[in-house]
């Protein structure tokens, strides 16, 4: 009989794999939930009061884009976990994945929660660097997982540019 500690993820039950997927999606979504708590109330209304560049997204875009991105982030983390054979085998890429989620949760608190647009810039730059590092680490384990994070990186870079523009304009 095989030792359960050495059983690879590939041979585990489908139920275990799907619970793993659900867990990664929940963890990714939790970053968004924490970010929402830290940003405070009436963010949509406050966003509309800012002087914004012409290329700023409409307020409604955030509620559409972020859930999709958190789903992709969760799936990417799960794919690396599965491909590498567990948390221990994927400690570096999943550690980076967790770090970028922490920065993801902090940024709204700095930008909206305490209204420090200038202070939010280094946070979002650190987030972008962490996402790039995560993509590189994921690519070594699962290329699809790495590609799943590319839309997130694009959105973060766009948000960083918007962060700078709002800081300058307000």
Phi and psi in radians as a Rosetta constraint file:
Dihedral C 1 N 2 CA 2 C 2 CIRCULARHARMONIC -1.389 0.35
Dihedral N 2 CA 2 C 2 N 3 CIRCULARHARMONIC 2.473 0.35
Dihedral C 2 N 3 CA 3 C 3 CIRCULARHARMONIC -1.198 0.35
Dihedral N 3 CA 3 C 3 N 4 CIRCULARHARMONIC 2.204 0.35
Dihedral C 3 N 4 CA 4 C 4 CIRCULARHARMONIC -1.068 0.35
Dihedral N 4 CA 4 C 4 N 5 CIRCULARHARMONIC -0.432 0.35
Dihedral C 4 N 5 CA 5 C 5 CIRCULARHARMONIC -1.241 0.35
Dihedral N 5 CA 5 C 5 N 6 CIRCULARHARMONIC -0.387 0.35
Dihedral C 5 N 6 CA 6 C 6 CIRCULARHARMONIC -1.812 0.35
Dihedral N 6 CA 6 C 6 N 7 CIRCULARHARMONIC 0.008 0.35
Dihedral C 6 N 7 CA 7 C 7 CIRCULARHARMONIC -1.188 0.35
Dihedral N 7 CA 7 C 7 N 8 CIRCULARHARMONIC 2.239 0.35
Dihedral C 7 N 8 CA 8 C 8 CIRCULARHARMONIC -1.299 0.35
Dihedral N 8 CA 8 C 8 N 9 CIRCULARHARMONIC 2.769 0.35
Dihedral C 8 N 9 CA 9 C 9 CIRCULARHARMONIC -1.086 0.35
Dihedral N 9 CA 9 C 9 N 10 CIRCULARHARMONIC -0.517 0.35
Dihedral C 9 N 10 CA 10 C 10 CIRCULARHARMONIC -1.126 0.35
Dihedral N 10 CA 10 C 10 N 11 CIRCULARHARMONIC -0.498 0.35
Dihedral C 10 N 11 CA 11 C 11 CIRCULARHARMONIC -1.692 0.35
Dihedral N 11 CA 11 C 11 N 12 CIRCULARHARMONIC -0.058 0.35
Dihedral C 11 N 12 CA 12 C 12 CIRCULARHARMONIC -1.256 0.35
Dihedral N 12 CA 12 C 12 N 13 CIRCULARHARMONIC 2.866 0.35
Dihedral C 12 N 13 CA 13 C 13 CIRCULARHARMONIC -1.140 0.35
Dihedral N 13 CA 13 C 13 N 14 CIRCULARHARMONIC 2.710 0.35
Dihedral C 13 N 14 CA 14 C 14 CIRCULARHARMONIC -1.044 0.35
Dihedral N 14 CA 14 C 14 N 15 CIRCULARHARMONIC -0.627 0.35
Dihedral C 14 N 15 CA 15 C 15 CIRCULARHARMONIC -1.059 0.35
Dihedral N 15 CA 15 C 15 N 16 CIRCULARHARMONIC -0.729 0.35
Dihedral C 15 N 16 CA 16 C 16 CIRCULARHARMONIC -1.121 0.35
Dihedral N 16 CA 16 C 16 N 17 CIRCULARHARMONIC -0.737 0.35
Dihedral C 16 N 17 CA 17 C 17 CIRCULARHARMONIC -1.106 0.35
Dihedral N 17 CA 17 C 17 N 18 CIRCULARHARMONIC -0.754 0.35
Dihedral C 17 N 18 CA 18 C 18 CIRCULARHARMONIC -1.213 0.35
Dihedral N 18 CA 18 C 18 N 19 CIRCULARHARMONIC -0.603 0.35
Dihedral C 18 N 19 CA 19 C 19 CIRCULARHARMONIC -1.148 0.35
Dihedral N 19 CA 19 C 19 N 20 CIRCULARHARMONIC -0.635 0.35
Dihedral C 19 N 20 CA 20 C 20 CIRCULARHARMONIC -1.069 0.35
Dihedral N 20 CA 20 C 20 N 21 CIRCULARHARMONIC -0.784 0.35
Dihedral C 20 N 21 CA 21 C 21 CIRCULARHARMONIC -1.033 0.35
Dihedral N 21 CA 21 C 21 N 22 CIRCULARHARMONIC -0.831 0.35
Dihedral C 21 N 22 CA 22 C 22 CIRCULARHARMONIC -1.029 0.35
Dihedral N 22 CA 22 C 22 N 23 CIRCULARHARMONIC -0.738 0.35
Dihedral C 22 N 23 CA 23 C 23 CIRCULARHARMONIC -1.065 0.35
Dihedral N 23 CA 23 C 23 N 24 CIRCULARHARMONIC -0.764 0.35
Dihedral C 23 N 24 CA 24 C 24 CIRCULARHARMONIC -1.160 0.35
Dihedral N 24 CA 24 C 24 N 25 CIRCULARHARMONIC -0.668 0.35
Dihedral C 24 N 25 CA 25 C 25 CIRCULARHARMONIC -1.159 0.35
Dihedral N 25 CA 25 C 25 N 26 CIRCULARHARMONIC -0.709 0.35
Dihedral C 25 N 26 CA 26 C 26 CIRCULARHARMONIC -1.114 0.35
Dihedral N 26 CA 26 C 26 N 27 CIRCULARHARMONIC -0.762 0.35
Dihedral C 26 N 27 CA 27 C 27 CIRCULARHARMONIC -1.094 0.35
Dihedral N 27 CA 27 C 27 N 28 CIRCULARHARMONIC -0.778 0.35
Dihedral C 27 N 28 CA 28 C 28 CIRCULARHARMONIC -1.081 0.35
Dihedral N 28 CA 28 C 28 N 29 CIRCULARHARMONIC -0.791 0.35
Dihedral C 28 N 29 CA 29 C 29 CIRCULARHARMONIC -1.120 0.35
Dihedral N 29 CA 29 C 29 N 30 CIRCULARHARMONIC -0.534 0.35
Dihedral C 29 N 30 CA 30 C 30 CIRCULARHARMONIC -1.098 0.35
Dihedral N 30 CA 30 C 30 N 31 CIRCULARHARMONIC -0.582 0.35
Dihedral C 30 N 31 CA 31 C 31 CIRCULARHARMONIC -1.075 0.35
Dihedral N 31 CA 31 C 31 N 32 CIRCULARHARMONIC -0.746 0.35
Dihedral C 31 N 32 CA 32 C 32 CIRCULARHARMONIC -1.129 0.35
Dihedral N 32 CA 32 C 32 N 33 CIRCULARHARMONIC -0.683 0.35
Dihedral C 32 N 33 CA 33 C 33 CIRCULARHARMONIC -1.108 0.35
Dihedral N 33 CA 33 C 33 N 34 CIRCULARHARMONIC -0.820 0.35
Dihedral C 33 N 34 CA 34 C 34 CIRCULARHARMONIC -1.105 0.35
Dihedral N 34 CA 34 C 34 N 35 CIRCULARHARMONIC -0.750 0.35
Dihedral C 34 N 35 CA 35 C 35 CIRCULARHARMONIC -1.021 0.35
Dihedral N 35 CA 35 C 35 N 36 CIRCULARHARMONIC -0.704 0.35
Dihedral C 35 N 36 CA 36 C 36 CIRCULARHARMONIC -1.108 0.35
Dihedral N 36 CA 36 C 36 N 37 CIRCULARHARMONIC -0.706 0.35
Dihedral C 36 N 37 CA 37 C 37 CIRCULARHARMONIC -1.122 0.35
Dihedral N 37 CA 37 C 37 N 38 CIRCULARHARMONIC -0.736 0.35
Dihedral C 37 N 38 CA 38 C 38 CIRCULARHARMONIC -1.248 0.35
Dihedral N 38 CA 38 C 38 N 39 CIRCULARHARMONIC -0.449 0.35
Dihedral C 38 N 39 CA 39 C 39 CIRCULARHARMONIC -1.386 0.35
Dihedral N 39 CA 39 C 39 N 40 CIRCULARHARMONIC -0.294 0.35
Dihedral C 39 N 40 CA 40 C 40 CIRCULARHARMONIC 1.548 0.35
Dihedral N 40 CA 40 C 40 N 41 CIRCULARHARMONIC -3.008 0.35
Dihedral C 40 N 41 CA 41 C 41 CIRCULARHARMONIC -1.578 0.35
Dihedral N 41 CA 41 C 41 N 42 CIRCULARHARMONIC 2.824 0.35
Dihedral C 41 N 42 CA 42 C 42 CIRCULARHARMONIC 0.946 0.35
Dihedral N 42 CA 42 C 42 N 43 CIRCULARHARMONIC 0.682 0.35
Dihedral C 42 N 43 CA 43 C 43 CIRCULARHARMONIC -1.075 0.35
Dihedral N 43 CA 43 C 43 N 44 CIRCULARHARMONIC -0.729 0.35
Dihedral C 43 N 44 CA 44 C 44 CIRCULARHARMONIC -1.035 0.35
Dihedral N 44 CA 44 C 44 N 45 CIRCULARHARMONIC -0.777 0.35
Dihedral C 44 N 45 CA 45 C 45 CIRCULARHARMONIC -1.161 0.35
Dihedral N 45 CA 45 C 45 N 46 CIRCULARHARMONIC -0.714 0.35
Dihedral C 45 N 46 CA 46 C 46 CIRCULARHARMONIC -1.146 0.35
Dihedral N 46 CA 46 C 46 N 47 CIRCULARHARMONIC -0.693 0.35
Dihedral C 46 N 47 CA 47 C 47 CIRCULARHARMONIC -1.009 0.35
Dihedral N 47 CA 47 C 47 N 48 CIRCULARHARMONIC -0.681 0.35
Dihedral C 47 N 48 CA 48 C 48 CIRCULARHARMONIC -1.218 0.35
Dihedral N 48 CA 48 C 48 N 49 CIRCULARHARMONIC -0.327 0.35
Dihedral C 48 N 49 CA 49 C 49 CIRCULARHARMONIC -1.459 0.35
Dihedral N 49 CA 49 C 49 N 50 CIRCULARHARMONIC -0.251 0.35
Dihedral C 49 N 50 CA 50 C 50 CIRCULARHARMONIC -1.294 0.35
Dihedral N 50 CA 50 C 50 N 51 CIRCULARHARMONIC 2.551 0.35
Dihedral C 50 N 51 CA 51 C 51 CIRCULARHARMONIC -1.241 0.35
Dihedral N 51 CA 51 C 51 N 52 CIRCULARHARMONIC 2.149 0.35
Dihedral C 51 N 52 CA 52 C 52 CIRCULARHARMONIC -2.138 0.35
Dihedral N 52 CA 52 C 52 N 53 CIRCULARHARMONIC 2.600 0.35
Dihedral C 52 N 53 CA 53 C 53 CIRCULARHARMONIC -1.210 0.35
Dihedral N 53 CA 53 C 53 N 54 CIRCULARHARMONIC 2.792 0.35
Dihedral C 53 N 54 CA 54 C 54 CIRCULARHARMONIC -1.053 0.35
Dihedral N 54 CA 54 C 54 N 55 CIRCULARHARMONIC -0.457 0.35
Dihedral C 54 N 55 CA 55 C 55 CIRCULARHARMONIC -1.572 0.35
Dihedral N 55 CA 55 C 55 N 56 CIRCULARHARMONIC 0.102 0.35
Dihedral C 55 N 56 CA 56 C 56 CIRCULARHARMONIC -1.175 0.35
Dihedral N 56 CA 56 C 56 N 57 CIRCULARHARMONIC 2.498 0.35
Dihedral C 56 N 57 CA 57 C 57 CIRCULARHARMONIC -1.265 0.35
Dihedral N 57 CA 57 C 57 N 58 CIRCULARHARMONIC 2.710 0.35
Dihedral C 57 N 58 CA 58 C 58 CIRCULARHARMONIC -1.177 0.35
Dihedral N 58 CA 58 C 58 N 59 CIRCULARHARMONIC 2.681 0.35
Dihedral C 58 N 59 CA 59 C 59 CIRCULARHARMONIC -0.922 0.35
Dihedral N 59 CA 59 C 59 N 60 CIRCULARHARMONIC -0.658 0.35
Dihedral C 59 N 60 CA 60 C 60 CIRCULARHARMONIC -1.157 0.35
Dihedral N 60 CA 60 C 60 N 61 CIRCULARHARMONIC -0.384 0.35
Dihedral C 60 N 61 CA 61 C 61 CIRCULARHARMONIC -1.093 0.35
Dihedral N 61 CA 61 C 61 N 62 CIRCULARHARMONIC -0.620 0.35
Dihedral C 61 N 62 CA 62 C 62 CIRCULARHARMONIC -1.084 0.35
Dihedral N 62 CA 62 C 62 N 63 CIRCULARHARMONIC -0.728 0.35
Dihedral C 62 N 63 CA 63 C 63 CIRCULARHARMONIC -1.213 0.35
Dihedral N 63 CA 63 C 63 N 64 CIRCULARHARMONIC -0.309 0.35
Dihedral C 63 N 64 CA 64 C 64 CIRCULARHARMONIC -1.616 0.35
Dihedral N 64 CA 64 C 64 N 65 CIRCULARHARMONIC -0.792 0.35
Dihedral C 64 N 65 CA 65 C 65 CIRCULARHARMONIC -1.249 0.35
Dihedral N 65 CA 65 C 65 N 66 CIRCULARHARMONIC -0.841 0.35
Dihedral C 65 N 66 CA 66 C 66 CIRCULARHARMONIC -1.080 0.35
Dihedral N 66 CA 66 C 66 N 67 CIRCULARHARMONIC -0.780 0.35
Dihedral C 66 N 67 CA 67 C 67 CIRCULARHARMONIC -1.028 0.35
Dihedral N 67 CA 67 C 67 N 68 CIRCULARHARMONIC -0.658 0.35
Dihedral C 67 N 68 CA 68 C 68 CIRCULARHARMONIC -1.139 0.35
Dihedral N 68 CA 68 C 68 N 69 CIRCULARHARMONIC -0.774 0.35
Dihedral C 68 N 69 CA 69 C 69 CIRCULARHARMONIC -1.111 0.35
Dihedral N 69 CA 69 C 69 N 70 CIRCULARHARMONIC -0.743 0.35
Dihedral C 69 N 70 CA 70 C 70 CIRCULARHARMONIC -1.118 0.35
Dihedral N 70 CA 70 C 70 N 71 CIRCULARHARMONIC -0.624 0.35
Dihedral C 70 N 71 CA 71 C 71 CIRCULARHARMONIC -1.098 0.35
Dihedral N 71 CA 71 C 71 N 72 CIRCULARHARMONIC -0.820 0.35
Dihedral C 71 N 72 CA 72 C 72 CIRCULARHARMONIC -1.101 0.35
Dihedral N 72 CA 72 C 72 N 73 CIRCULARHARMONIC -0.704 0.35
Dihedral C 72 N 73 CA 73 C 73 CIRCULARHARMONIC -1.086 0.35
Dihedral N 73 CA 73 C 73 N 74 CIRCULARHARMONIC -0.767 0.35
Dihedral C 73 N 74 CA 74 C 74 CIRCULARHARMONIC -1.119 0.35
Dihedral N 74 CA 74 C 74 N 75 CIRCULARHARMONIC -0.796 0.35
Dihedral C 74 N 75 CA 75 C 75 CIRCULARHARMONIC -1.086 0.35
Dihedral N 75 CA 75 C 75 N 76 CIRCULARHARMONIC -0.722 0.35
Dihedral C 75 N 76 CA 76 C 76 CIRCULARHARMONIC -1.075 0.35
Dihedral N 76 CA 76 C 76 N 77 CIRCULARHARMONIC -0.821 0.35
Dihedral C 76 N 77 CA 77 C 77 CIRCULARHARMONIC -1.047 0.35
Dihedral N 77 CA 77 C 77 N 78 CIRCULARHARMONIC -0.744 0.35
Dihedral C 77 N 78 CA 78 C 78 CIRCULARHARMONIC -1.084 0.35
Dihedral N 78 CA 78 C 78 N 79 CIRCULARHARMONIC -0.755 0.35
Dihedral C 78 N 79 CA 79 C 79 CIRCULARHARMONIC -1.075 0.35
Dihedral N 79 CA 79 C 79 N 80 CIRCULARHARMONIC -0.713 0.35
Dihedral C 79 N 80 CA 80 C 80 CIRCULARHARMONIC -1.174 0.35
Dihedral N 80 CA 80 C 80 N 81 CIRCULARHARMONIC -0.767 0.35
Dihedral C 80 N 81 CA 81 C 81 CIRCULARHARMONIC -0.977 0.35
Dihedral N 81 CA 81 C 81 N 82 CIRCULARHARMONIC -0.822 0.35
Dihedral C 81 N 82 CA 82 C 82 CIRCULARHARMONIC -1.190 0.35
Dihedral N 82 CA 82 C 82 N 83 CIRCULARHARMONIC -0.825 0.35
Dihedral C 82 N 83 CA 83 C 83 CIRCULARHARMONIC -1.125 0.35
Dihedral N 83 CA 83 C 83 N 84 CIRCULARHARMONIC -0.679 0.35
Dihedral C 83 N 84 CA 84 C 84 CIRCULARHARMONIC -1.372 0.35
Dihedral N 84 CA 84 C 84 N 85 CIRCULARHARMONIC -0.390 0.35
Dihedral C 84 N 85 CA 85 C 85 CIRCULARHARMONIC 1.717 0.35
Dihedral N 85 CA 85 C 85 N 86 CIRCULARHARMONIC 0.359 0.35
Dihedral C 85 N 86 CA 86 C 86 CIRCULARHARMONIC 2.253 0.35
Dihedral N 86 CA 86 C 86 N 87 CIRCULARHARMONIC 3.102 0.35
Dihedral C 86 N 87 CA 87 C 87 CIRCULARHARMONIC -1.134 0.35
Dihedral N 87 CA 87 C 87 N 88 CIRCULARHARMONIC -0.762 0.35
Dihedral C 87 N 88 CA 88 C 88 CIRCULARHARMONIC -1.100 0.35
Dihedral N 88 CA 88 C 88 N 89 CIRCULARHARMONIC -0.760 0.35
Dihedral C 88 N 89 CA 89 C 89 CIRCULARHARMONIC -1.201 0.35
Dihedral N 89 CA 89 C 89 N 90 CIRCULARHARMONIC -0.434 0.35
Dihedral C 89 N 90 CA 90 C 90 CIRCULARHARMONIC -1.984 0.35
Dihedral N 90 CA 90 C 90 N 91 CIRCULARHARMONIC 0.544 0.35
Dihedral C 90 N 91 CA 91 C 91 CIRCULARHARMONIC -1.063 0.35
Dihedral N 91 CA 91 C 91 N 92 CIRCULARHARMONIC -0.719 0.35
Dihedral C 91 N 92 CA 92 C 92 CIRCULARHARMONIC -1.185 0.35
Dihedral N 92 CA 92 C 92 N 93 CIRCULARHARMONIC -0.962 0.35
Dihedral C 92 N 93 CA 93 C 93 CIRCULARHARMONIC -1.087 0.35
Dihedral N 93 CA 93 C 93 N 94 CIRCULARHARMONIC -0.669 0.35
Dihedral C 93 N 94 CA 94 C 94 CIRCULARHARMONIC -1.332 0.35
Dihedral N 94 CA 94 C 94 N 95 CIRCULARHARMONIC -0.447 0.35
Dihedral C 94 N 95 CA 95 C 95 CIRCULARHARMONIC -1.146 0.35
Dihedral N 95 CA 95 C 95 N 96 CIRCULARHARMONIC -0.733 0.35
Dihedral C 95 N 96 CA 96 C 96 CIRCULARHARMONIC -1.125 0.35
Dihedral N 96 CA 96 C 96 N 97 CIRCULARHARMONIC -0.706 0.35
Dihedral C 96 N 97 CA 97 C 97 CIRCULARHARMONIC -1.006 0.35
Dihedral N 97 CA 97 C 97 N 98 CIRCULARHARMONIC -0.797 0.35
Dihedral C 97 N 98 CA 98 C 98 CIRCULARHARMONIC -1.155 0.35
Dihedral N 98 CA 98 C 98 N 99 CIRCULARHARMONIC -0.697 0.35
Dihedral C 98 N 99 CA 99 C 99 CIRCULARHARMONIC -1.090 0.35
Dihedral N 99 CA 99 C 99 N 100 CIRCULARHARMONIC -0.752 0.35
Dihedral C 99 N 100 CA 100 C 100 CIRCULARHARMONIC -1.182 0.35
Dihedral N 100 CA 100 C 100 N 101 CIRCULARHARMONIC -0.538 0.35
Dihedral C 100 N 101 CA 101 C 101 CIRCULARHARMONIC -1.177 0.35
Dihedral N 101 CA 101 C 101 N 102 CIRCULARHARMONIC -0.641 0.35
Dihedral C 101 N 102 CA 102 C 102 CIRCULARHARMONIC -1.107 0.35
Dihedral N 102 CA 102 C 102 N 103 CIRCULARHARMONIC -0.820 0.35
Dihedral C 102 N 103 CA 103 C 103 CIRCULARHARMONIC -1.101 0.35
Dihedral N 103 CA 103 C 103 N 104 CIRCULARHARMONIC -0.647 0.35
Dihedral C 103 N 104 CA 104 C 104 CIRCULARHARMONIC -1.045 0.35
Dihedral N 104 CA 104 C 104 N 105 CIRCULARHARMONIC -0.695 0.35
Dihedral C 104 N 105 CA 105 C 105 CIRCULARHARMONIC -1.303 0.35
Dihedral N 105 CA 105 C 105 N 106 CIRCULARHARMONIC -0.544 0.35
Dihedral C 105 N 106 CA 106 C 106 CIRCULARHARMONIC -1.296 0.35
Dihedral N 106 CA 106 C 106 N 107 CIRCULARHARMONIC -0.704 0.35
Dihedral C 106 N 107 CA 107 C 107 CIRCULARHARMONIC -0.928 0.35
Dihedral N 107 CA 107 C 107 N 108 CIRCULARHARMONIC -0.839 0.35
Dihedral C 107 N 108 CA 108 C 108 CIRCULARHARMONIC -1.074 0.35
Dihedral N 108 CA 108 C 108 N 109 CIRCULARHARMONIC -0.542 0.35
Dihedral C 108 N 109 CA 109 C 109 CIRCULARHARMONIC -1.164 0.35
Dihedral N 109 CA 109 C 109 N 110 CIRCULARHARMONIC -0.653 0.35
Dihedral C 109 N 110 CA 110 C 110 CIRCULARHARMONIC -1.305 0.35
Dihedral N 110 CA 110 C 110 N 111 CIRCULARHARMONIC -0.823 0.35
Dihedral C 110 N 111 CA 111 C 111 CIRCULARHARMONIC -1.213 0.35
Dihedral N 111 CA 111 C 111 N 112 CIRCULARHARMONIC -0.985 0.35
Dihedral C 111 N 112 CA 112 C 112 CIRCULARHARMONIC -1.634 0.35
Dihedral N 112 CA 112 C 112 N 113 CIRCULARHARMONIC -0.714 0.35
Dihedral C 112 N 113 CA 113 C 113 CIRCULARHARMONIC -1.102 0.35
Dihedral N 113 CA 113 C 113 N 114 CIRCULARHARMONIC -0.825 0.35
Dihedral C 113 N 114 CA 114 C 114 CIRCULARHARMONIC -1.953 0.35
Dihedral N 114 CA 114 C 114 N 115 CIRCULARHARMONIC 0.128 0.35
Dihedral C 114 N 115 CA 115 C 115 CIRCULARHARMONIC 0.913 0.35
Dihedral N 115 CA 115 C 115 N 116 CIRCULARHARMONIC 0.800 0.35
Dihedral C 115 N 116 CA 116 C 116 CIRCULARHARMONIC -1.964 0.35
Dihedral N 116 CA 116 C 116 N 117 CIRCULARHARMONIC 1.408 0.35
Dihedral C 116 N 117 CA 117 C 117 CIRCULARHARMONIC -1.051 0.35
Dihedral N 117 CA 117 C 117 N 118 CIRCULARHARMONIC -0.731 0.35
Dihedral C 117 N 118 CA 118 C 118 CIRCULARHARMONIC -1.155 0.35
Dihedral N 118 CA 118 C 118 N 119 CIRCULARHARMONIC -0.736 0.35
Dihedral C 118 N 119 CA 119 C 119 CIRCULARHARMONIC -1.201 0.35
Dihedral N 119 CA 119 C 119 N 120 CIRCULARHARMONIC -0.440 0.35
Dihedral C 119 N 120 CA 120 C 120 CIRCULARHARMONIC -1.257 0.35
Dihedral N 120 CA 120 C 120 N 121 CIRCULARHARMONIC -0.382 0.35
Dihedral C 120 N 121 CA 121 C 121 CIRCULARHARMONIC -1.080 0.35
Dihedral N 121 CA 121 C 121 N 122 CIRCULARHARMONIC -0.895 0.35
Dihedral C 121 N 122 CA 122 C 122 CIRCULARHARMONIC -1.106 0.35
Dihedral N 122 CA 122 C 122 N 123 CIRCULARHARMONIC -0.513 0.35
Dihedral C 122 N 123 CA 123 C 123 CIRCULARHARMONIC -1.159 0.35
Dihedral N 123 CA 123 C 123 N 124 CIRCULARHARMONIC -0.805 0.35
Dihedral C 123 N 124 CA 124 C 124 CIRCULARHARMONIC -1.273 0.35
Dihedral N 124 CA 124 C 124 N 125 CIRCULARHARMONIC -0.513 0.35
Dihedral C 124 N 125 CA 125 C 125 CIRCULARHARMONIC -1.169 0.35
Dihedral N 125 CA 125 C 125 N 126 CIRCULARHARMONIC -0.769 0.35
Dihedral C 125 N 126 CA 126 C 126 CIRCULARHARMONIC -1.072 0.35
Dihedral N 126 CA 126 C 126 N 127 CIRCULARHARMONIC -0.669 0.35
Dihedral C 126 N 127 CA 127 C 127 CIRCULARHARMONIC -1.068 0.35
Dihedral N 127 CA 127 C 127 N 128 CIRCULARHARMONIC -0.809 0.35
Dihedral C 127 N 128 CA 128 C 128 CIRCULARHARMONIC -1.067 0.35
Dihedral N 128 CA 128 C 128 N 129 CIRCULARHARMONIC -0.751 0.35
Dihedral C 128 N 129 CA 129 C 129 CIRCULARHARMONIC -1.096 0.35
Dihedral N 129 CA 129 C 129 N 130 CIRCULARHARMONIC -0.743 0.35
Dihedral C 129 N 130 CA 130 C 130 CIRCULARHARMONIC -1.121 0.35
Dihedral N 130 CA 130 C 130 N 131 CIRCULARHARMONIC -0.662 0.35
Dihedral C 130 N 131 CA 131 C 131 CIRCULARHARMONIC -1.175 0.35
Dihedral N 131 CA 131 C 131 N 132 CIRCULARHARMONIC -0.729 0.35
Dihedral C 131 N 132 CA 132 C 132 CIRCULARHARMONIC -1.059 0.35
Dihedral N 132 CA 132 C 132 N 133 CIRCULARHARMONIC -0.807 0.35
Dihedral C 132 N 133 CA 133 C 133 CIRCULARHARMONIC -1.063 0.35
Dihedral N 133 CA 133 C 133 N 134 CIRCULARHARMONIC -0.688 0.35
Dihedral C 133 N 134 CA 134 C 134 CIRCULARHARMONIC -1.131 0.35
Dihedral N 134 CA 134 C 134 N 135 CIRCULARHARMONIC -0.748 0.35
Dihedral C 134 N 135 CA 135 C 135 CIRCULARHARMONIC -1.062 0.35
Dihedral N 135 CA 135 C 135 N 136 CIRCULARHARMONIC -0.783 0.35
Dihedral C 135 N 136 CA 136 C 136 CIRCULARHARMONIC -1.087 0.35
Dihedral N 136 CA 136 C 136 N 137 CIRCULARHARMONIC -0.809 0.35
Dihedral C 136 N 137 CA 137 C 137 CIRCULARHARMONIC -1.147 0.35
Dihedral N 137 CA 137 C 137 N 138 CIRCULARHARMONIC -0.689 0.35
Dihedral C 137 N 138 CA 138 C 138 CIRCULARHARMONIC -1.134 0.35
Dihedral N 138 CA 138 C 138 N 139 CIRCULARHARMONIC -0.663 0.35
Dihedral C 138 N 139 CA 139 C 139 CIRCULARHARMONIC -1.063 0.35
Dihedral N 139 CA 139 C 139 N 140 CIRCULARHARMONIC -0.500 0.35
Dihedral C 139 N 140 CA 140 C 140 CIRCULARHARMONIC -1.271 0.35
Dihedral N 140 CA 140 C 140 N 141 CIRCULARHARMONIC -0.334 0.35
Dihedral C 140 N 141 CA 141 C 141 CIRCULARHARMONIC -1.879 0.35
Dihedral N 141 CA 141 C 141 N 142 CIRCULARHARMONIC -0.773 0.35
Dihedral C 141 N 142 CA 142 C 142 CIRCULARHARMONIC -2.699 0.35
Dihedral N 142 CA 142 C 142 N 143 CIRCULARHARMONIC 1.883 0.35
Dihedral C 142 N 143 CA 143 C 143 CIRCULARHARMONIC -1.094 0.35
Dihedral N 143 CA 143 C 143 N 144 CIRCULARHARMONIC -0.637 0.35
Dihedral C 143 N 144 CA 144 C 144 CIRCULARHARMONIC -1.095 0.35
Dihedral N 144 CA 144 C 144 N 145 CIRCULARHARMONIC -0.737 0.35
Dihedral C 144 N 145 CA 145 C 145 CIRCULARHARMONIC -1.026 0.35
Dihedral N 145 CA 145 C 145 N 146 CIRCULARHARMONIC -0.738 0.35
Dihedral C 145 N 146 CA 146 C 146 CIRCULARHARMONIC -1.076 0.35
Dihedral N 146 CA 146 C 146 N 147 CIRCULARHARMONIC -0.805 0.35
Dihedral C 146 N 147 CA 147 C 147 CIRCULARHARMONIC -1.130 0.35
Dihedral N 147 CA 147 C 147 N 148 CIRCULARHARMONIC -0.532 0.35
Dihedral C 147 N 148 CA 148 C 148 CIRCULARHARMONIC -1.105 0.35
Dihedral N 148 CA 148 C 148 N 149 CIRCULARHARMONIC -0.401 0.35
Dihedral C 148 N 149 CA 149 C 149 CIRCULARHARMONIC -1.549 0.35
Dihedral N 149 CA 149 C 149 N 150 CIRCULARHARMONIC -0.177 0.35
Dihedral C 149 N 150 CA 150 C 150 CIRCULARHARMONIC -1.092 0.35
Dihedral N 150 CA 150 C 150 N 151 CIRCULARHARMONIC -0.774 0.35
Dihedral C 150 N 151 CA 151 C 151 CIRCULARHARMONIC -1.040 0.35
Dihedral N 151 CA 151 C 151 N 152 CIRCULARHARMONIC -0.622 0.35
Dihedral C 151 N 152 CA 152 C 152 CIRCULARHARMONIC -1.099 0.35
Dihedral N 152 CA 152 C 152 N 153 CIRCULARHARMONIC -0.802 0.35
Dihedral C 152 N 153 CA 153 C 153 CIRCULARHARMONIC -1.065 0.35
Dihedral N 153 CA 153 C 153 N 154 CIRCULARHARMONIC -0.770 0.35
Dihedral C 153 N 154 CA 154 C 154 CIRCULARHARMONIC -1.043 0.35
Dihedral N 154 CA 154 C 154 N 155 CIRCULARHARMONIC -0.781 0.35
Dihedral C 154 N 155 CA 155 C 155 CIRCULARHARMONIC -1.123 0.35
Dihedral N 155 CA 155 C 155 N 156 CIRCULARHARMONIC -0.718 0.35
Dihedral C 155 N 156 CA 156 C 156 CIRCULARHARMONIC -1.116 0.35
Dihedral N 156 CA 156 C 156 N 157 CIRCULARHARMONIC -0.727 0.35
Dihedral C 156 N 157 CA 157 C 157 CIRCULARHARMONIC -1.130 0.35
Dihedral N 157 CA 157 C 157 N 158 CIRCULARHARMONIC -0.702 0.35
Dihedral C 157 N 158 CA 158 C 158 CIRCULARHARMONIC -1.091 0.35
Dihedral N 158 CA 158 C 158 N 159 CIRCULARHARMONIC -0.784 0.35
Dihedral C 158 N 159 CA 159 C 159 CIRCULARHARMONIC -1.113 0.35
Dihedral N 159 CA 159 C 159 N 160 CIRCULARHARMONIC -0.621 0.35
Dihedral C 159 N 160 CA 160 C 160 CIRCULARHARMONIC -1.126 0.35
Dihedral N 160 CA 160 C 160 N 161 CIRCULARHARMONIC -0.769 0.35
Dihedral C 160 N 161 CA 161 C 161 CIRCULARHARMONIC -1.094 0.35
Dihedral N 161 CA 161 C 161 N 162 CIRCULARHARMONIC -0.711 0.35
Dihedral C 161 N 162 CA 162 C 162 CIRCULARHARMONIC -1.150 0.35
Dihedral N 162 CA 162 C 162 N 163 CIRCULARHARMONIC -0.709 0.35
Dihedral C 162 N 163 CA 163 C 163 CIRCULARHARMONIC -0.987 0.35
Dihedral N 163 CA 163 C 163 N 164 CIRCULARHARMONIC -0.832 0.35
Dihedral C 163 N 164 CA 164 C 164 CIRCULARHARMONIC -1.111 0.35
Dihedral N 164 CA 164 C 164 N 165 CIRCULARHARMONIC -0.772 0.35
Dihedral C 164 N 165 CA 165 C 165 CIRCULARHARMONIC -1.079 0.35
Dihedral N 165 CA 165 C 165 N 166 CIRCULARHARMONIC -0.744 0.35
Dihedral C 165 N 166 CA 166 C 166 CIRCULARHARMONIC -1.177 0.35
Dihedral N 166 CA 166 C 166 N 167 CIRCULARHARMONIC -0.623 0.35
Dihedral C 166 N 167 CA 167 C 167 CIRCULARHARMONIC -1.100 0.35
Dihedral N 167 CA 167 C 167 N 168 CIRCULARHARMONIC -0.782 0.35
Dihedral C 167 N 168 CA 168 C 168 CIRCULARHARMONIC -1.178 0.35
Dihedral N 168 CA 168 C 168 N 169 CIRCULARHARMONIC -0.735 0.35
Dihedral C 168 N 169 CA 169 C 169 CIRCULARHARMONIC -1.392 0.35
Dihedral N 169 CA 169 C 169 N 170 CIRCULARHARMONIC -0.354 0.35
